[in-house]
Amino acid sequence: MTLLYTFRPMTTADLPLIRRWLGEAEVREWWGDPDEQYSLVSGDLDEPAMDQFIVLAGNRPFGYLQCYQLTAWNTGFGPQPEGTRGIDQFIGEGDMIGRGHGSAFIRQFVDEQLQNGLPRIVTDPDPNNLRAVRAYERAGFVRDRMVETPDGPALLMVREP
């Protein structure tokens, strides 16, 4: 997929869109309770260790991506190189799911971060979320190991330059 994506910093103006997306069945399945997640996502707008983006294809917003400093949260990921960041995201528009956009925008975002000097990017999908695991693998991530997170077991996946 050769489409270039834009990662626009999220603002309070995006919160109604985020609230709607968190209520979508495909997002709710893996992100959990929409009200709880909305509280967390909106609360992170002022968190210096968290960068939040609205993902656009052309002029159309269709997804959310967060990129965070691992040291800011007790992740249980074990020792990581200084400067390692974690990512999480979802596609909020149902007609954009299952079309290769996930792996493509993840690869574009992560490639840019690694080219700008980050030593490693990690993510921790639910091991039962096979669509997400495949998307991360297509974006260049490799399976590392199972880890325990506050949300339960997760598959730690790693991408390096």
RABELMO-V791786 format. One record per backbone hydrogen bond with DSSP energy under -0.5 kcal/mol. CO is the residue of the C=O (numbers start at 0). NH is the residue of the N-H. If there is no record, write none. Layout:
co=CO nh=NH
co=CO nh=NH
//
This chain:
co=3 nh=57
co=5 nh=7
co=5 nh=55
co=7 nh=53
co=10 nh=13
co=11 nh=14
co=13 nh=17
co=14 nh=18
co=15 nh=19
co=16 nh=20
co=17 nh=21
co=18 nh=22
co=19 nh=22
co=20 nh=23
co=23 nh=26
co=23 nh=27
co=24 nh=28
co=25 nh=29
co=26 nh=29
co=26 nh=30
co=27 nh=31
co=32 nh=36
co=33 nh=37
co=34 nh=38
co=35 nh=39
co=36 nh=40
co=37 nh=41
co=38 nh=42
co=39 nh=43
co=41 nh=44
co=42 nh=45
co=43 nh=46
co=45 nh=47
co=46 nh=49
co=48 nh=68
co=50 nh=66
co=51 nh=9
co=52 nh=54
co=52 nh=64
co=53 nh=7
co=54 nh=61
co=54 nh=62
co=55 nh=5
co=55 nh=57
co=56 nh=59
co=58 nh=60
co=59 nh=56
co=61 nh=91
co=61 nh=92
co=62 nh=54
co=63 nh=89
co=64 nh=52
co=65 nh=87
co=66 nh=50
co=67 nh=85
co=68 nh=71
co=69 nh=72
co=72 nh=74
co=80 nh=83
co=83 nh=69
co=84 nh=121
co=85 nh=67
co=87 nh=65
co=89 nh=63
co=89 nh=91
co=91 nh=93
co=92 nh=95
co=93 nh=96
co=95 nh=98
co=99 nh=103
co=100 nh=104
co=101 nh=105
co=102 nh=106
co=103 nh=107
co=104 nh=108
co=105 nh=109
co=106 nh=110
co=107 nh=111
co=108 nh=112
co=109 nh=113
co=110 nh=114
co=111 nh=115
co=112 nh=117
co=113 nh=116
co=118 nh=160
co=119 nh=84
co=120 nh=158
co=121 nh=86
co=122 nh=156
co=124 nh=154
co=125 nh=128
co=127 nh=129
co=128 nh=132
co=129 nh=133
co=130 nh=134
co=131 nh=135
co=132 nh=136
co=133 nh=137
co=134 nh=138
co=135 nh=140
co=136 nh=139
co=141 nh=157
co=144 nh=155
co=146 nh=153
co=148 nh=151
co=151 nh=148
co=153 nh=146
co=153 nh=155
co=154 nh=124
co=155 nh=143
co=155 nh=144
co=156 nh=122
co=157 nh=141
co=158 nh=120
//
